[in-house]
C-alpha cells in the first residue's frame, strides 16, 4: 500500500514539474512601440529580456510593420532563446515611433505663436484668417523672422530656423489676413444718371485688403451731389470713380459778384462761364460791362473778389 502511495506522489510531482518545464511563453506586441533611439530592437518591445537583438534602423519619424512581417522577424530572433513560445499582436499594423527624450525636452519654438505675435506687431488691426505651416518642420529649436512683406490680404514671412537635427535653413511661410471696415453699398440696382441719396445705400462690413475702391464724401451724398456714371447692382460698394459730382453752379448760371476793397464792398451781376463747386476759383462775365472776372465761388451763389489782400 505504501509503495502505491509513493508511486502516486512521484507521478504527481513529475506532472507538476513538467507543467513548468514545458509551459508556453507568450510575448505580447502592442500596436505602437516607442524607441528612444533610431535602433529598433527586441528590448523596445519586451523590456524585461536579458538580451537584445537589433530588428531595424529608424530613418524617419516612424516605421510601420504588418503583423505577418514582424511575426516572421520575431519568431526568427526569439527561437534562438526559447523553444516553446507564442507571439500575440494587438493590431494587424504595428507602428514604431522614434521619440528621442533629449530632443523632446528641448525648448522648441512654437512657430504658430511666433507668427501670430509678429502679425500683431506688424499691424494690430489685422485679423488672422489662416497661417500655412505645411512647409514648416515639425519642430524648430530656434527661429528668427528676417523679413515680412504684404500683398493685399497675404503676408509673406522669411525665417531662418534651426531644426531638431541642428540644421540651419531658410523658410518661407504665408499668412492670410483681413482688415474689416464699414463701407456703403447700393441697396438696390440703380441706373446710370441717377442722382444718389442716402436712402439708396446701406452700410456693410468689408475686407478692405481685398476690395479696391475710392471712398465718397458722405456730406456730398447727403446733399444729393452725386450722379451715377454707370449702372450698378445691389451690393456693390459706392466708388467715387463711378460717380460724377453735380456742380454747385453750371455754365450760364447767373450769380452775384462781390468785390471787396479796403472795407468797401461792391456788388454786380455776372454769368458763370464754366461749371464750378464752392471753394473753387472760376471765371464769370459781368453782364453789364462784359468784363471777365476771376474769383472764389461761395454759397449764394456768388463770386468773391478781394482786391489788395
C-alpha positions as CSV (number, residue, x, y, z in Angstrom):
1,X,0.0,0.0,0.0
2,X,2.8,2.4,0.9
3,X,4.6,1.6,-2.4
4,X,1.5,2.5,-4.3
5,X,1.2,5.8,-2.4
6,X,4.8,6.7,-3.2
7,X,4.3,6.0,-6.9
8,X,1.3,8.3,-7.0
9,X,3.3,11.0,-5.2
10,X,6.2,10.7,-7.6
11,X,3.9,10.8,-10.7
12,X,2.2,13.9,-9.3
13,X,5.5,15.7,-8.7
14,X,6.6,14.8,-12.2
15,X,3.5,16.1,-13.8
16,X,3.8,19.4,-11.8
17,X,7.4,19.9,-12.9
18,X,6.5,19.1,-16.5
19,X,3.9,21.8,-16.5
20,X,6.6,24.3,-15.5
21,X,9.2,23.0,-17.9
22,X,7.0,22.7,-20.9
23,X,4.7,25.7,-20.4
24,X,4.3,28.1,-23.3
25,X,5.7,31.6,-23.0
26,X,3.5,34.3,-24.6
27,X,5.1,37.5,-25.9
28,X,2.6,40.4,-26.4
29,X,3.3,43.0,-29.1
30,X,1.4,46.4,-28.7
31,X,0.1,48.3,-31.7
32,X,2.5,51.3,-31.0
33,X,6.1,50.9,-29.8
34,X,8.3,53.8,-28.7
35,X,12.1,53.7,-29.4
36,X,14.3,56.3,-27.7
37,X,17.0,55.9,-30.4
38,X,17.0,55.1,-34.1
39,X,17.7,51.4,-33.5
40,X,14.5,49.3,-33.2
41,X,15.4,46.2,-31.2
42,X,13.8,43.4,-29.1
43,X,14.0,45.4,-25.9
44,X,11.9,48.2,-27.4
45,X,9.1,45.6,-27.4
46,X,10.0,43.3,-24.5
47,X,11.8,45.4,-21.9
48,X,12.3,42.5,-19.4
49,X,14.5,40.5,-21.7
50,X,18.1,39.9,-20.5
51,X,19.4,40.2,-24.0
52,X,18.8,42.4,-27.1
53,X,18.8,42.0,-30.8
54,X,18.6,44.7,-33.5
55,X,15.5,44.5,-35.7
56,X,15.9,47.5,-38.0
57,X,17.1,51.2,-38.2
58,X,14.5,54.0,-37.9
59,X,15.5,56.6,-40.6
60,X,12.4,58.9,-40.2
61,X,9.9,59.7,-37.5
62,X,8.4,56.1,-37.6
63,X,8.2,52.8,-39.4
64,X,5.2,50.5,-39.8
65,X,5.2,46.7,-39.9
66,X,2.4,44.4,-40.9
67,X,1.6,41.7,-38.3
68,X,2.8,39.0,-40.8
69,X,6.2,40.6,-41.5
70,X,7.0,41.4,-37.8
71,X,5.9,38.0,-36.7
72,X,8.4,36.3,-39.0
73,X,11.2,38.5,-37.7
74,X,10.3,37.9,-34.0
75,X,9.9,34.2,-34.4
76,X,13.3,34.1,-36.1
77,X,15.0,36.0,-33.3
78,X,13.2,34.6,-30.3
79,X,13.7,31.0,-31.4
80,X,17.4,31.3,-30.6
81,X,16.5,31.6,-26.9
82,X,13.1,29.9,-26.5
83,X,11.7,26.5,-27.7
84,X,8.1,26.8,-26.6
85,X,6.6,30.4,-27.1
86,X,3.9,32.3,-28.9
87,X,3.7,35.9,-30.1
88,X,0.4,37.7,-29.9
89,X,-0.3,41.0,-31.6
90,X,-2.7,43.8,-30.5
91,X,-3.1,45.0,-34.1
92,X,-2.6,44.0,-37.7
93,X,-0.4,47.1,-38.1
94,X,2.4,47.8,-35.7
95,X,3.9,51.3,-35.6
96,X,7.4,52.0,-34.2
97,X,7.8,55.7,-33.3
98,X,11.2,57.4,-32.8
99,X,11.0,59.6,-29.7
100,X,14.3,61.0,-28.6
101,X,13.8,62.1,-25.0
102,X,16.7,64.6,-25.2
103,X,15.1,66.3,-28.3
104,X,11.6,66.2,-26.9
105,X,12.8,68.0,-23.8
106,X,14.3,70.9,-25.7
107,X,12.7,74.3,-25.6
108,X,11.3,74.1,-29.1
109,X,9.9,77.2,-30.8
110,X,6.2,77.5,-31.3
111,X,6.2,78.8,-34.9
112,X,2.4,79.5,-34.9
113,X,2.7,81.6,-31.8
114,X,5.8,83.4,-33.2
115,X,4.0,84.3,-36.4
116,X,0.8,85.4,-34.6
117,X,2.9,87.8,-32.4
118,X,4.7,89.1,-35.4
119,X,1.5,89.9,-37.3
120,X,0.1,91.7,-34.2
121,X,3.2,93.8,-34.0
122,X,3.2,94.4,-37.8
123,X,-0.4,95.8,-37.7
124,X,-2.6,95.3,-34.7
125,X,-5.8,95.8,-36.7
126,X,-5.2,92.7,-38.9
127,X,-7.4,89.7,-38.3
128,X,-5.6,86.3,-38.9
129,X,-7.6,84.0,-41.1
130,X,-5.0,81.3,-41.9
131,X,-1.3,80.6,-41.4
132,X,0.1,78.0,-43.8
133,X,2.6,75.8,-41.9
134,X,2.8,72.9,-44.4
135,X,6.3,73.7,-45.3
136,X,7.5,74.1,-41.7
137,X,9.3,71.4,-39.9
138,X,7.6,69.5,-37.0
139,X,10.0,71.1,-34.5
140,X,12.3,74.1,-34.6
141,X,14.9,74.7,-31.9
142,X,15.4,78.3,-33.0
143,X,13.6,80.6,-35.4
144,X,14.1,84.2,-36.5
145,X,11.8,86.2,-38.7
146,X,14.1,88.2,-41.1
147,X,11.5,89.8,-43.4
148,X,7.8,90.5,-43.7
149,X,6.1,91.7,-46.9
150,X,2.5,92.2,-47.8
151,X,0.4,91.9,-50.9
152,X,-3.3,92.6,-50.4
153,X,-4.6,90.1,-47.9
154,X,-1.4,88.0,-47.8
155,X,1.7,88.3,-45.5
156,X,4.9,86.7,-46.6
157,X,7.4,85.7,-44.0
158,X,11.1,84.9,-44.4
159,X,12.5,82.9,-41.5
160,X,15.9,81.5,-40.5
161,X,15.4,78.4,-38.4
162,X,17.4,75.6,-36.7
163,X,15.6,72.2,-36.8
164,X,15.8,69.3,-34.4
165,X,18.9,67.9,-36.2
166,X,20.7,71.3,-35.6
167,X,20.5,72.0,-39.3
168,X,20.0,75.7,-40.2
169,X,17.9,76.7,-43.2
170,X,15.8,79.5,-44.6
171,X,12.0,79.0,-44.7
172,X,9.2,80.9,-46.4
173,X,5.7,80.9,-44.9
174,X,2.4,82.7,-45.8
175,X,-0.5,84.0,-43.8
176,X,-3.9,85.2,-44.9
177,X,-5.2,88.3,-43.0
178,X,-8.2,90.6,-43.1
179,X,-8.9,94.2,-42.1
180,X,-12.6,94.8,-41.7
181,X,-14.2,98.2,-42.0
182,X,-17.5,99.8,-42.7
183,X,-18.5,100.9,-46.2
184,X,-21.6,102.0,-48.1
185,X,-23.1,99.7,-50.7
186,X,-26.0,100.1,-53.0
187,X,-29.3,98.8,-51.6
188,X,-30.8,98.1,-55.0
189,X,-30.0,98.0,-58.7
190,X,-29.6,101.6,-59.9
191,X,-29.3,103.1,-63.4
192,X,-26.7,105.4,-64.8
193,X,-27.7,109.1,-64.5
194,X,-29.5,108.6,-61.2
195,X,-28.9,111.3,-58.5
196,X,-27.9,109.5,-55.4
197,X,-29.2,110.0,-51.9
198,X,-28.7,108.1,-48.6
199,X,-31.9,106.1,-49.0
200,X,-30.4,104.2,-51.9
201,X,-27.5,102.9,-49.8
202,X,-26.8,100.8,-46.7
203,X,-23.8,100.0,-44.5
204,X,-21.8,96.8,-44.8
205,X,-18.6,95.3,-43.4
206,X,-15.9,94.6,-45.9
207,X,-12.4,93.3,-46.0
208,X,-10.6,96.3,-47.2
209,X,-7.4,94.3,-48.1
210,X,-9.2,92.5,-51.0
211,X,-11.6,95.3,-52.0
212,X,-10.2,98.2,-54.0
213,X,-12.4,101.4,-54.2
214,X,-12.2,105.1,-53.7
215,X,-14.4,106.3,-50.8
216,X,-17.0,109.0,-51.3
217,X,-17.7,112.3,-49.5
218,X,-20.6,111.5,-47.2
219,X,-21.6,115.2,-47.0
220,X,-21.9,115.4,-50.7
221,X,-24.1,112.2,-50.7
222,X,-26.3,113.8,-48.1
223,X,-26.6,116.9,-50.2
224,X,-27.5,114.9,-53.3
225,X,-24.4,116.0,-55.2
226,X,-23.5,112.6,-56.8
227,X,-24.8,111.3,-60.1
228,X,-24.1,107.7,-61.2
229,X,-21.9,107.4,-64.3
230,X,-22.7,103.7,-64.8
231,X,-25.3,101.1,-64.0
232,X,-24.7,99.4,-60.6
233,X,-26.0,96.3,-58.9
234,X,-27.3,95.9,-55.3
235,X,-24.4,95.0,-53.0
236,X,-21.8,97.0,-55.0
237,X,-19.6,99.4,-53.0
238,X,-20.1,103.1,-53.6
239,X,-16.9,104.1,-55.5
240,X,-16.2,107.8,-56.3
241,X,-14.6,106.7,-59.6
242,X,-18.1,105.9,-60.9
243,X,-19.8,108.9,-59.6
244,X,-20.0,112.3,-61.2
245,X,-20.1,115.2,-58.8
246,X,-23.0,117.6,-59.6
247,X,-21.6,121.1,-59.7
248,X,-22.9,123.8,-57.4
249,X,-23.3,126.1,-60.4
250,X,-23.4,125.3,-64.1
251,X,-22.0,127.3,-67.0
252,X,-24.5,130.0,-67.8
253,X,-25.9,130.4,-64.3
254,X,-26.5,133.9,-63.0
255,X,-24.7,134.8,-59.8
256,X,-23.5,137.8,-57.8
257,X,-20.1,139.3,-58.0
258,X,-18.8,140.7,-54.7
259,X,-15.8,142.9,-54.9
260,X,-14.1,143.9,-51.6
261,X,-11.5,146.6,-51.3
262,X,-10.4,148.3,-48.0
263,X,-13.7,147.6,-46.3
264,X,-15.7,148.7,-49.3
265,X,-18.0,146.1,-50.9
266,X,-19.3,146.5,-54.4
267,X,-21.8,144.0,-56.0
268,X,-22.9,143.3,-59.5
269,X,-24.4,140.5,-61.6
270,X,-22.4,138.0,-63.7
271,X,-22.8,134.9,-65.7
272,X,-20.8,131.7,-64.9
273,X,-18.5,130.7,-67.8
274,X,-17.9,127.2,-66.5
275,X,-19.3,124.7,-64.0
276,X,-18.0,125.1,-60.5
277,X,-18.1,124.0,-56.9
278,X,-18.0,126.1,-53.8
279,X,-14.4,126.9,-52.8
280,X,-13.1,126.8,-56.4
281,X,-11.8,129.7,-58.5
282,X,-14.0,130.2,-61.5
283,X,-14.4,132.8,-64.3
284,X,-17.5,134.8,-64.7
285,X,-18.6,137.6,-67.2
286,X,-20.0,140.8,-65.9
287,X,-23.5,141.1,-67.5
288,X,-23.2,144.9,-67.7
289,X,-19.7,145.5,-68.8
290,X,-18.8,142.2,-70.4
291,X,-15.6,142.1,-68.4
292,X,-14.3,138.6,-67.4
293,X,-13.5,138.3,-63.7
294,X,-12.0,135.5,-61.7
295,X,-13.0,134.9,-58.1
296,X,-13.7,132.3,-55.4
297,X,-17.1,130.7,-55.7
298,X,-19.0,130.9,-52.4
299,X,-22.5,129.9,-51.3
300,X,-25.2,132.3,-52.6
301,X,-24.1,131.6,-55.2
302,X,-21.6,134.4,-55.5
303,X,-18.1,135.1,-56.7
304,X,-15.9,136.8,-54.1
305,X,-13.1,139.1,-55.4
306,X,-10.7,140.6,-52.9
307,X,-8.5,143.4,-54.0
308,X,-5.4,144.4,-52.1
309,X,-5.3,141.3,-49.9
